[in-house]
Amino acid sequence: MDAMRFILFFAVGLIGLRWLGQWILAQKNQAHVLAHRDEVPPEYRATVDDATYAKSVAYTLAKSRFGQWEVAGDTLILVAILVSGVLPFSLAWVERGLGSSAWAQAFWLFLVGFALSLPGLPFTWWEQFRLEERFGFNTTTTSLWWWDQLKGWLLGAGIGYPLLVLLLKLVGWMGPMWWVWGWAVLFGFQLVMMVLAPILILPLFNKFTPLPDGTLRERLLALGERTGFNARTILVMDGSKRSRHSNAYFTGLGRFRKIVLFDTLIAQLTEGELEAVLAHEIGHYKKGHIPKMLAWAALSSLAALGLIGWLAGQPWFVGAFGFPAGVGVAPALLLFGLVSGAVTFWFSPVSNYWSRKHEFEADAYAKAAVGSAPPLLGALRKLSEKNLSNLTPHPWFSTFYYSHPTLLERERALTAP
């Protein structure tokens, strides 16, 4: 077996190993949930009734089984794409018609990305209009769902394509160190979009209206003043036009930051609980979690682009997947994007550990900001109930997939002396 064939089989092996790991974790989680399905666990009996618990178990199992089919389908398609030779064939086809300029190669990357998104559409549709509908969460329409897909594709073309062109042009402009300049462009773009996305992009999908005058607005603004978090405005998002799931977040940077509450969240929680939820979000800001996440993202993307820059110069890498030598950086970018997830999956417990640590810190901040634990506890319990959260995940499963602590873990931390 030559080196290039070994690289191809090694990449396929990594993808298969990730699928096996995901399958084992899903099986363990399902078994763990089934082992506790007959009665509400003792820790939740005071707050969760039998009917809600039974529905959450059914929802968890349905999502898990659906997820296994989706992962299997994605894995098979990815392996087929890598071993069939369709990627180098499609690049050669594009270059015959458009040449090998940065514009042409960026078009090829966008075209492949669009094509790869199509097989996932039936899974996304089924999840929304069958699974979510079955459990009472779906509120969107077929026409709105398709309109969302179209807007996503148009945004990808209007924003992603020029960005890809610029990235590939940097290869010719900057030589071997193109990846450093590419990182600066991408990270700068990310920062700019944190400011512009809430203004220009998010309103394309949802309606944002100022929180009406009243006791809730006064209470939340008073919390902002008390904690030194003076957002320019508090907005209500019409999340209910797509789903009954609920959330809250703040977006933007500096003086452009805004507090966003889902309308479903306002309908589900009391004013005191909403204050605690907002205090939790403010806690992320006050504890410096946003800059820390940005710094980690910056370092990760720099390392990734540096690795891509090195791999693009190795004939054995692109050659293993059928590309000729000297083909340029575009195939290395695509191949790295397709294969790297099979490696980073195994590091997800590390990123989830830090994310959960941040959640505990934000919870503690919220408890101090509102003066007691019960408002946040009440909010967490209601959100868990309304969203049919899995109350008994397998520890391995939560380690790999949960960026937030479980409800029980958060309750124990909030009620600890």
C-alpha positions as CSV (number, residue, x, y, z in Angstrom):
1,M,0.0,0.0,0.0
2,D,1.5,3.3,-1.1
3,A,1.6,6.4,1.2
4,M,-1.3,8.2,-0.5
5,R,-3.6,5.1,-0.3
6,F,-2.7,4.8,3.4
7,I,-3.6,8.5,4.0
8,L,-7.0,7.9,2.3
9,F,-7.7,4.8,4.3
10,F,-6.5,6.5,7.5
11,A,-8.9,9.4,6.9
12,V,-11.8,7.0,6.3
13,G,-10.8,5.1,9.4
14,L,-10.9,8.2,11.5
15,I,-14.4,9.0,10.2
16,G,-15.6,5.5,10.9
17,L,-14.1,5.6,14.3
18,R,-16.0,8.8,15.1
19,W,-19.2,7.2,13.9
20,L,-18.6,4.2,16.1
21,G,-17.9,6.4,19.1
22,Q,-21.1,8.4,18.4
23,W,-23.1,5.1,18.1
24,I,-21.7,3.7,21.4
25,L,-22.5,7.0,23.2
26,A,-26.0,7.0,21.8
27,Q,-26.6,3.4,22.8
28,K,-25.4,4.0,26.3
29,N,-27.5,7.1,26.7
30,Q,-30.6,5.3,25.4
31,A,-30.0,2.4,27.8
32,H,-29.5,4.8,30.7
33,V,-32.7,6.7,29.9
34,L,-34.7,3.4,29.6
35,A,-33.3,2.2,32.9
36,H,-34.9,5.3,34.6
37,R,-38.1,5.6,32.6
38,D,-40.5,3.8,34.9
39,E,-40.6,6.5,37.5
40,V,-39.5,10.0,38.1
41,P,-36.0,10.0,39.7
42,P,-36.1,10.9,43.4
43,E,-34.3,14.2,42.9
44,Y,-37.1,15.5,40.6
45,R,-40.2,14.2,42.2
46,A,-41.0,17.4,43.9
47,T,-40.9,19.4,40.6
48,V,-41.7,17.0,37.7
49,D,-45.0,15.2,37.3
50,D,-45.3,11.7,35.8
51,A,-46.8,12.8,32.5
52,T,-44.1,15.4,31.8
53,Y,-41.3,13.0,32.7
54,A,-42.8,10.2,30.5
55,K,-43.0,12.7,27.6
56,S,-39.4,13.9,28.1
57,V,-38.2,10.3,28.1
58,A,-40.1,9.6,24.8
59,Y,-38.7,12.8,23.3
60,T,-35.2,12.0,24.3
61,L,-35.4,8.5,22.8
62,A,-37.0,9.7,19.6
63,K,-34.3,12.4,19.1
64,S,-31.5,9.9,19.9
65,R,-32.8,7.3,17.4
66,F,-33.3,9.9,14.7
67,G,-29.9,11.3,15.4
68,Q,-28.3,7.9,14.9
69,W,-29.9,7.6,11.4
70,E,-28.8,11.2,10.6
71,V,-25.2,10.6,11.7
72,A,-25.0,7.3,9.8
73,G,-26.3,9.0,6.6
74,D,-23.9,11.9,7.0
75,T,-21.0,9.4,7.5
76,L,-21.8,7.3,4.5
77,I,-22.1,10.4,2.3
78,L,-18.8,11.8,3.5
79,V,-17.0,8.6,2.9
80,A,-18.5,8.2,-0.5
81,I,-17.5,11.8,-1.4
82,L,-13.9,11.2,-0.3
83,V,-13.3,7.8,-2.0
84,S,-15.3,8.2,-5.2
85,G,-13.1,10.8,-6.9
86,V,-16.0,13.2,-7.3
87,L,-14.1,16.1,-5.7
88,P,-11.2,16.2,-8.1
89,F,-13.5,15.5,-11.0
90,S,-15.7,18.5,-10.0
91,L,-12.7,20.8,-9.6
92,A,-11.4,19.8,-13.0
93,W,-14.9,20.4,-14.5
94,V,-15.1,23.9,-13.0
95,E,-11.6,24.8,-14.1
96,R,-12.3,23.7,-17.7
97,G,-15.1,26.2,-17.8
98,L,-13.8,29.0,-15.5
99,G,-10.0,28.5,-15.3
100,S,-8.0,28.2,-12.1
101,S,-8.3,31.7,-10.7
102,A,-9.2,32.4,-7.1
103,W,-12.7,33.3,-8.3
104,A,-13.1,29.9,-9.9
105,Q,-11.7,27.9,-7.0
106,A,-13.9,29.8,-4.6
107,F,-16.9,29.1,-6.8
108,W,-15.9,25.4,-6.7
109,L,-15.7,25.5,-2.8
110,F,-19.1,27.2,-2.6
111,L,-20.6,24.7,-5.1
112,V,-19.3,21.7,-3.2
113,G,-20.5,23.2,0.1
114,F,-24.0,23.8,-1.4
115,A,-24.1,20.2,-2.8
116,L,-23.1,18.7,0.5
117,S,-25.9,20.6,2.3
118,L,-28.6,19.0,0.1
119,P,-28.5,15.4,1.4
120,G,-29.1,16.8,4.9
121,L,-32.3,18.6,3.9
122,P,-34.6,15.6,4.3
123,F,-33.3,15.0,7.8
124,T,-33.8,18.6,8.8
125,W,-37.3,18.6,7.3
126,W,-38.2,15.4,9.1
127,E,-36.9,16.6,12.4
128,Q,-38.9,19.8,12.1
129,F,-42.1,18.6,10.7
130,R,-42.3,15.1,12.1
131,L,-40.3,14.8,15.3
132,E,-40.7,18.3,16.7
133,E,-44.3,18.3,15.4
134,R,-45.1,15.1,17.2
135,F,-44.0,16.6,20.6
136,G,-45.7,19.9,20.1
137,F,-42.7,22.1,19.5
138,N,-43.0,22.9,15.8
139,T,-44.9,26.1,14.9
140,T,-43.3,26.9,11.5
141,T,-44.8,26.3,8.1
142,T,-43.4,24.6,5.1
143,S,-43.2,27.8,3.1
144,L,-41.4,29.6,5.9
145,W,-39.0,26.7,6.3
146,W,-38.1,26.7,2.6
147,W,-37.8,30.5,2.7
148,D,-35.3,30.1,5.6
149,Q,-33.2,27.7,3.6
150,L,-33.2,30.0,0.6
151,K,-32.1,33.0,2.6
152,G,-29.4,30.9,4.2
153,W,-28.1,29.9,0.7
154,L,-28.3,33.5,-0.6
155,L,-26.4,34.8,2.5
156,G,-23.8,32.1,2.0
157,A,-23.3,33.3,-1.6
158,G,-23.4,37.0,-0.9
159,I,-21.0,36.8,2.1
160,G,-19.2,33.5,2.0
161,Y,-18.2,33.5,-1.6
162,P,-16.4,36.9,-1.6
163,L,-14.7,35.9,1.7
164,L,-13.4,32.7,0.1
165,V,-12.1,34.7,-2.9
166,L,-10.2,37.0,-0.7
167,L,-8.8,34.1,1.3
168,L,-7.5,32.4,-1.9
169,K,-6.2,35.6,-3.3
170,L,-4.1,36.0,-0.2
171,V,-2.2,32.9,-1.2
172,G,-0.9,34.6,-4.3
173,W,-0.4,38.0,-2.7
174,M,1.4,36.8,0.5
175,G,3.1,33.6,-0.4
176,P,3.9,30.9,2.1
177,M,2.6,33.0,5.0
178,W,-0.8,33.5,3.5
179,W,-2.4,31.7,6.4
180,V,-1.4,34.3,8.9
181,W,-3.0,37.1,6.8
182,G,-6.0,34.8,6.1
183,W,-6.4,34.3,9.9
184,A,-6.3,38.1,10.4
185,V,-9.0,38.6,7.8
186,L,-11.3,35.8,9.1
187,F,-11.0,36.8,12.7
188,G,-11.5,40.5,11.8
189,F,-14.6,39.5,9.8
190,Q,-15.9,37.5,12.8
191,L,-15.6,40.6,15.1
192,V,-17.3,42.8,12.5
193,M,-20.1,40.3,12.1
194,M,-20.7,40.2,15.9
195,V,-21.7,43.9,15.5
196,L,-23.4,43.8,12.2
197,A,-25.2,40.4,12.3
198,P,-27.8,41.6,14.9
199,I,-28.5,44.7,12.8
200,L,-28.4,43.3,9.2
201,I,-28.8,39.5,9.3
202,L,-30.8,38.3,12.2
203,P,-33.8,40.6,11.3
204,L,-34.0,38.7,8.0
205,F,-35.1,35.7,9.9
206,N,-36.9,37.1,13.0
207,K,-38.7,40.1,14.1
208,F,-37.2,42.0,17.0
209,T,-39.3,44.5,18.9
210,P,-38.4,46.6,22.0
211,L,-39.7,45.2,25.3
212,P,-42.8,47.2,26.1
213,D,-42.9,49.6,29.1
214,G,-44.0,47.9,32.3
215,T,-42.8,46.2,35.4
216,L,-40.7,43.6,33.6
217,R,-38.8,46.2,31.6
218,E,-38.2,48.3,34.7
219,R,-37.0,45.3,36.6
220,L,-34.6,44.2,33.9
221,L,-33.2,47.7,33.3
222,A,-32.7,48.0,37.1
223,L,-30.8,44.8,37.1
224,G,-28.6,46.1,34.3
225,E,-27.9,49.3,36.2
226,R,-27.2,47.4,39.4
227,T,-24.7,45.1,37.7
228,G,-23.1,47.7,35.5
229,F,-24.4,46.0,32.3
230,N,-26.1,48.9,30.4
231,A,-27.3,47.4,27.2
232,R,-28.7,49.9,24.7
233,T,-32.0,48.1,24.5
234,I,-34.0,45.0,25.5
235,L,-35.6,43.2,22.5
236,V,-38.2,40.5,22.2
237,M,-37.7,38.0,19.4
238,D,-40.7,36.2,17.8
239,G,-39.2,32.7,18.2
240,S,-42.7,31.3,18.5
241,K,-43.3,31.6,14.8
242,R,-40.9,28.6,14.3
243,S,-40.8,26.7,17.6
244,R,-42.1,26.6,21.2
245,H,-38.5,26.1,22.5
246,S,-37.3,29.2,24.4
247,N,-34.0,31.0,25.0
248,A,-32.4,34.3,26.0
249,Y,-29.1,35.8,25.0
250,F,-27.2,39.1,24.5
251,T,-25.6,40.0,21.2
252,G,-23.2,42.5,19.8
253,L,-20.1,44.1,21.2
254,G,-19.5,47.2,23.4
255,R,-22.1,49.9,23.1
256,F,-23.9,47.9,20.4
257,R,-24.8,45.0,22.7
258,K,-28.5,44.1,23.0
259,I,-30.4,41.8,25.3
260,V,-32.7,39.4,23.4
261,L,-35.6,37.5,25.0
262,F,-37.6,34.9,23.1
263,D,-41.4,35.6,23.3
264,T,-41.8,32.0,24.4
265,L,-39.5,32.6,27.3
266,I,-41.5,35.6,28.5
267,A,-44.7,33.5,28.3
268,Q,-43.2,30.7,30.3
269,L,-41.4,32.5,33.2
270,T,-42.3,34.9,36.0
271,E,-40.7,38.3,36.1
272,G,-38.4,37.2,38.9
273,E,-37.3,34.1,36.9
274,L,-36.7,36.3,33.8
275,E,-34.6,38.6,35.9
276,A,-32.5,35.6,37.1
277,V,-32.1,34.3,33.5
278,L,-30.9,37.8,32.4
279,A,-28.6,37.9,35.4
280,H,-27.1,34.6,34.2
281,E,-26.4,36.1,30.8
282,I,-24.9,39.2,32.3
283,G,-22.7,36.8,34.4
284,H,-21.1,35.5,31.2
285,Y,-20.2,39.1,30.3
286,K,-19.0,40.1,33.8
287,K,-16.9,37.0,34.2
288,G,-15.1,37.6,30.9
289,H,-16.4,34.5,29.2
290,I,-16.9,36.2,25.8
291,P,-13.3,37.4,25.5
292,K,-12.1,34.1,26.6
293,M,-14.1,32.2,24.0
294,L,-13.0,34.7,21.3
295,A,-9.4,34.2,22.3
296,W,-9.8,30.4,22.2
297,A,-11.5,30.7,18.8
298,A,-8.7,32.9,17.5
299,L,-6.0,30.5,18.6
300,S,-7.9,27.5,17.3
301,S,-8.5,29.1,13.9
302,L,-4.8,30.2,13.7
303,A,-3.6,26.7,14.4
304,A,-6.1,25.3,11.8
305,L,-5.1,27.7,9.1
306,G,-1.4,27.0,9.8
307,L,-2.0,23.3,9.5
308,I,-3.9,23.8,6.3
309,G,-1.1,26.0,4.9
310,W,1.4,23.2,5.6
311,L,-0.9,20.4,4.3
312,A,-1.5,22.4,1.1
313,G,2.2,22.1,0.3
314,Q,2.3,18.3,0.8
315,P,1.5,16.5,-2.4
316,W,0.7,13.3,-0.5
317,F,-2.2,15.0,1.3
318,V,-4.2,16.3,-1.7
319,G,-2.9,13.4,-3.8
320,A,-4.4,10.8,-1.4
321,F,-7.9,12.1,-2.4
322,G,-7.2,12.2,-6.2
323,F,-6.1,15.8,-6.7
324,P,-3.0,16.5,-8.9
325,A,0.1,18.1,-7.4
326,G,0.2,21.9,-7.5
327,V,-3.6,22.2,-7.5
328,G,-3.6,25.0,-5.1
329,V,-4.9,25.7,-1.6
330,A,-8.7,25.3,-2.2
331,P,-8.7,21.4,-2.1
332,A,-6.6,21.5,1.2
333,L,-9.2,23.9,2.7
334,L,-12.1,21.6,1.7
335,L,-10.5,18.4,2.7
336,F,-9.4,19.8,6.1
337,G,-13.0,20.9,6.7
338,L,-14.4,17.5,5.8
339,V,-12.0,15.4,7.8
340,S,-10.9,17.5,10.8
341,G,-14.2,16.9,12.6
342,A,-13.3,13.2,12.9
343,V,-10.4,14.3,15.1
344,T,-11.9,17.3,17.0
345,F,-14.8,15.2,18.1
346,W,-12.6,13.4,20.6
347,F,-11.6,16.7,22.1
348,S,-15.2,17.9,22.7
349,P,-15.1,16.8,26.4
350,V,-12.4,19.4,26.9
351,S,-14.3,22.3,25.3
352,N,-17.5,21.1,27.0
353,Y,-15.7,21.1,30.4
354,W,-14.8,24.8,30.0
355,S,-18.2,25.7,28.7
356,R,-19.9,24.0,31.7
357,K,-17.4,25.8,34.1
358,H,-18.6,29.1,32.6
359,E,-22.2,28.1,33.1
360,F,-21.6,27.3,36.8
361,E,-19.9,30.7,37.2
362,A,-22.7,32.5,35.5
363,D,-25.2,30.7,37.7
364,A,-23.3,31.7,40.8
365,Y,-23.2,35.3,39.5
366,A,-27.0,35.3,38.9
367,K,-27.7,33.9,42.4
368,A,-25.7,36.8,43.9
369,A,-27.2,39.4,41.6
370,V,-30.8,38.6,42.4
371,G,-30.1,37.8,46.0
372,S,-31.1,34.2,46.2
373,A,-31.1,30.9,44.3
374,P,-34.9,30.1,44.0
375,P,-35.6,32.5,41.0
376,L,-32.9,30.9,38.9
377,L,-33.8,27.4,40.1
378,G,-37.4,28.0,39.2
379,A,-36.4,29.2,35.7
380,L,-34.1,26.2,35.1
381,R,-36.8,23.8,36.2
382,K,-39.5,25.4,34.0
383,L,-37.1,25.5,31.0
384,S,-36.2,21.9,31.5
385,E,-39.9,21.0,31.7
386,K,-41.0,23.1,28.7
387,N,-38.1,21.9,26.5
388,L,-38.5,18.2,27.6
389,S,-34.8,18.0,28.6
390,N,-33.2,14.7,29.3
391,L,-33.1,14.5,33.1
392,T,-31.0,11.2,33.2
393,P,-28.3,11.4,30.5
394,H,-25.5,8.9,30.6
395,P,-22.3,10.6,32.1
396,W,-20.3,9.7,29.0
397,F,-22.9,11.2,26.7
398,S,-23.2,14.4,28.6
399,T,-19.4,14.7,28.7
400,F,-19.2,14.6,24.9
401,Y,-22.3,16.5,24.0
402,Y,-23.5,18.8,26.8
403,S,-22.0,22.3,26.8
404,H,-24.2,23.0,29.8
405,P,-24.4,21.1,33.1
406,T,-27.4,18.9,33.7
407,L,-30.3,20.3,35.7
408,L,-29.3,18.3,38.7
409,E,-25.7,19.5,38.6
410,R,-26.8,23.1,38.4
411,E,-29.3,22.7,41.2
412,R,-26.7,21.1,43.5
413,A,-24.2,23.9,42.8
414,L,-26.9,26.6,43.4
415,T,-28.0,25.1,46.7
416,A,-24.6,24.3,48.0
417,P,-23.6,26.2,51.2
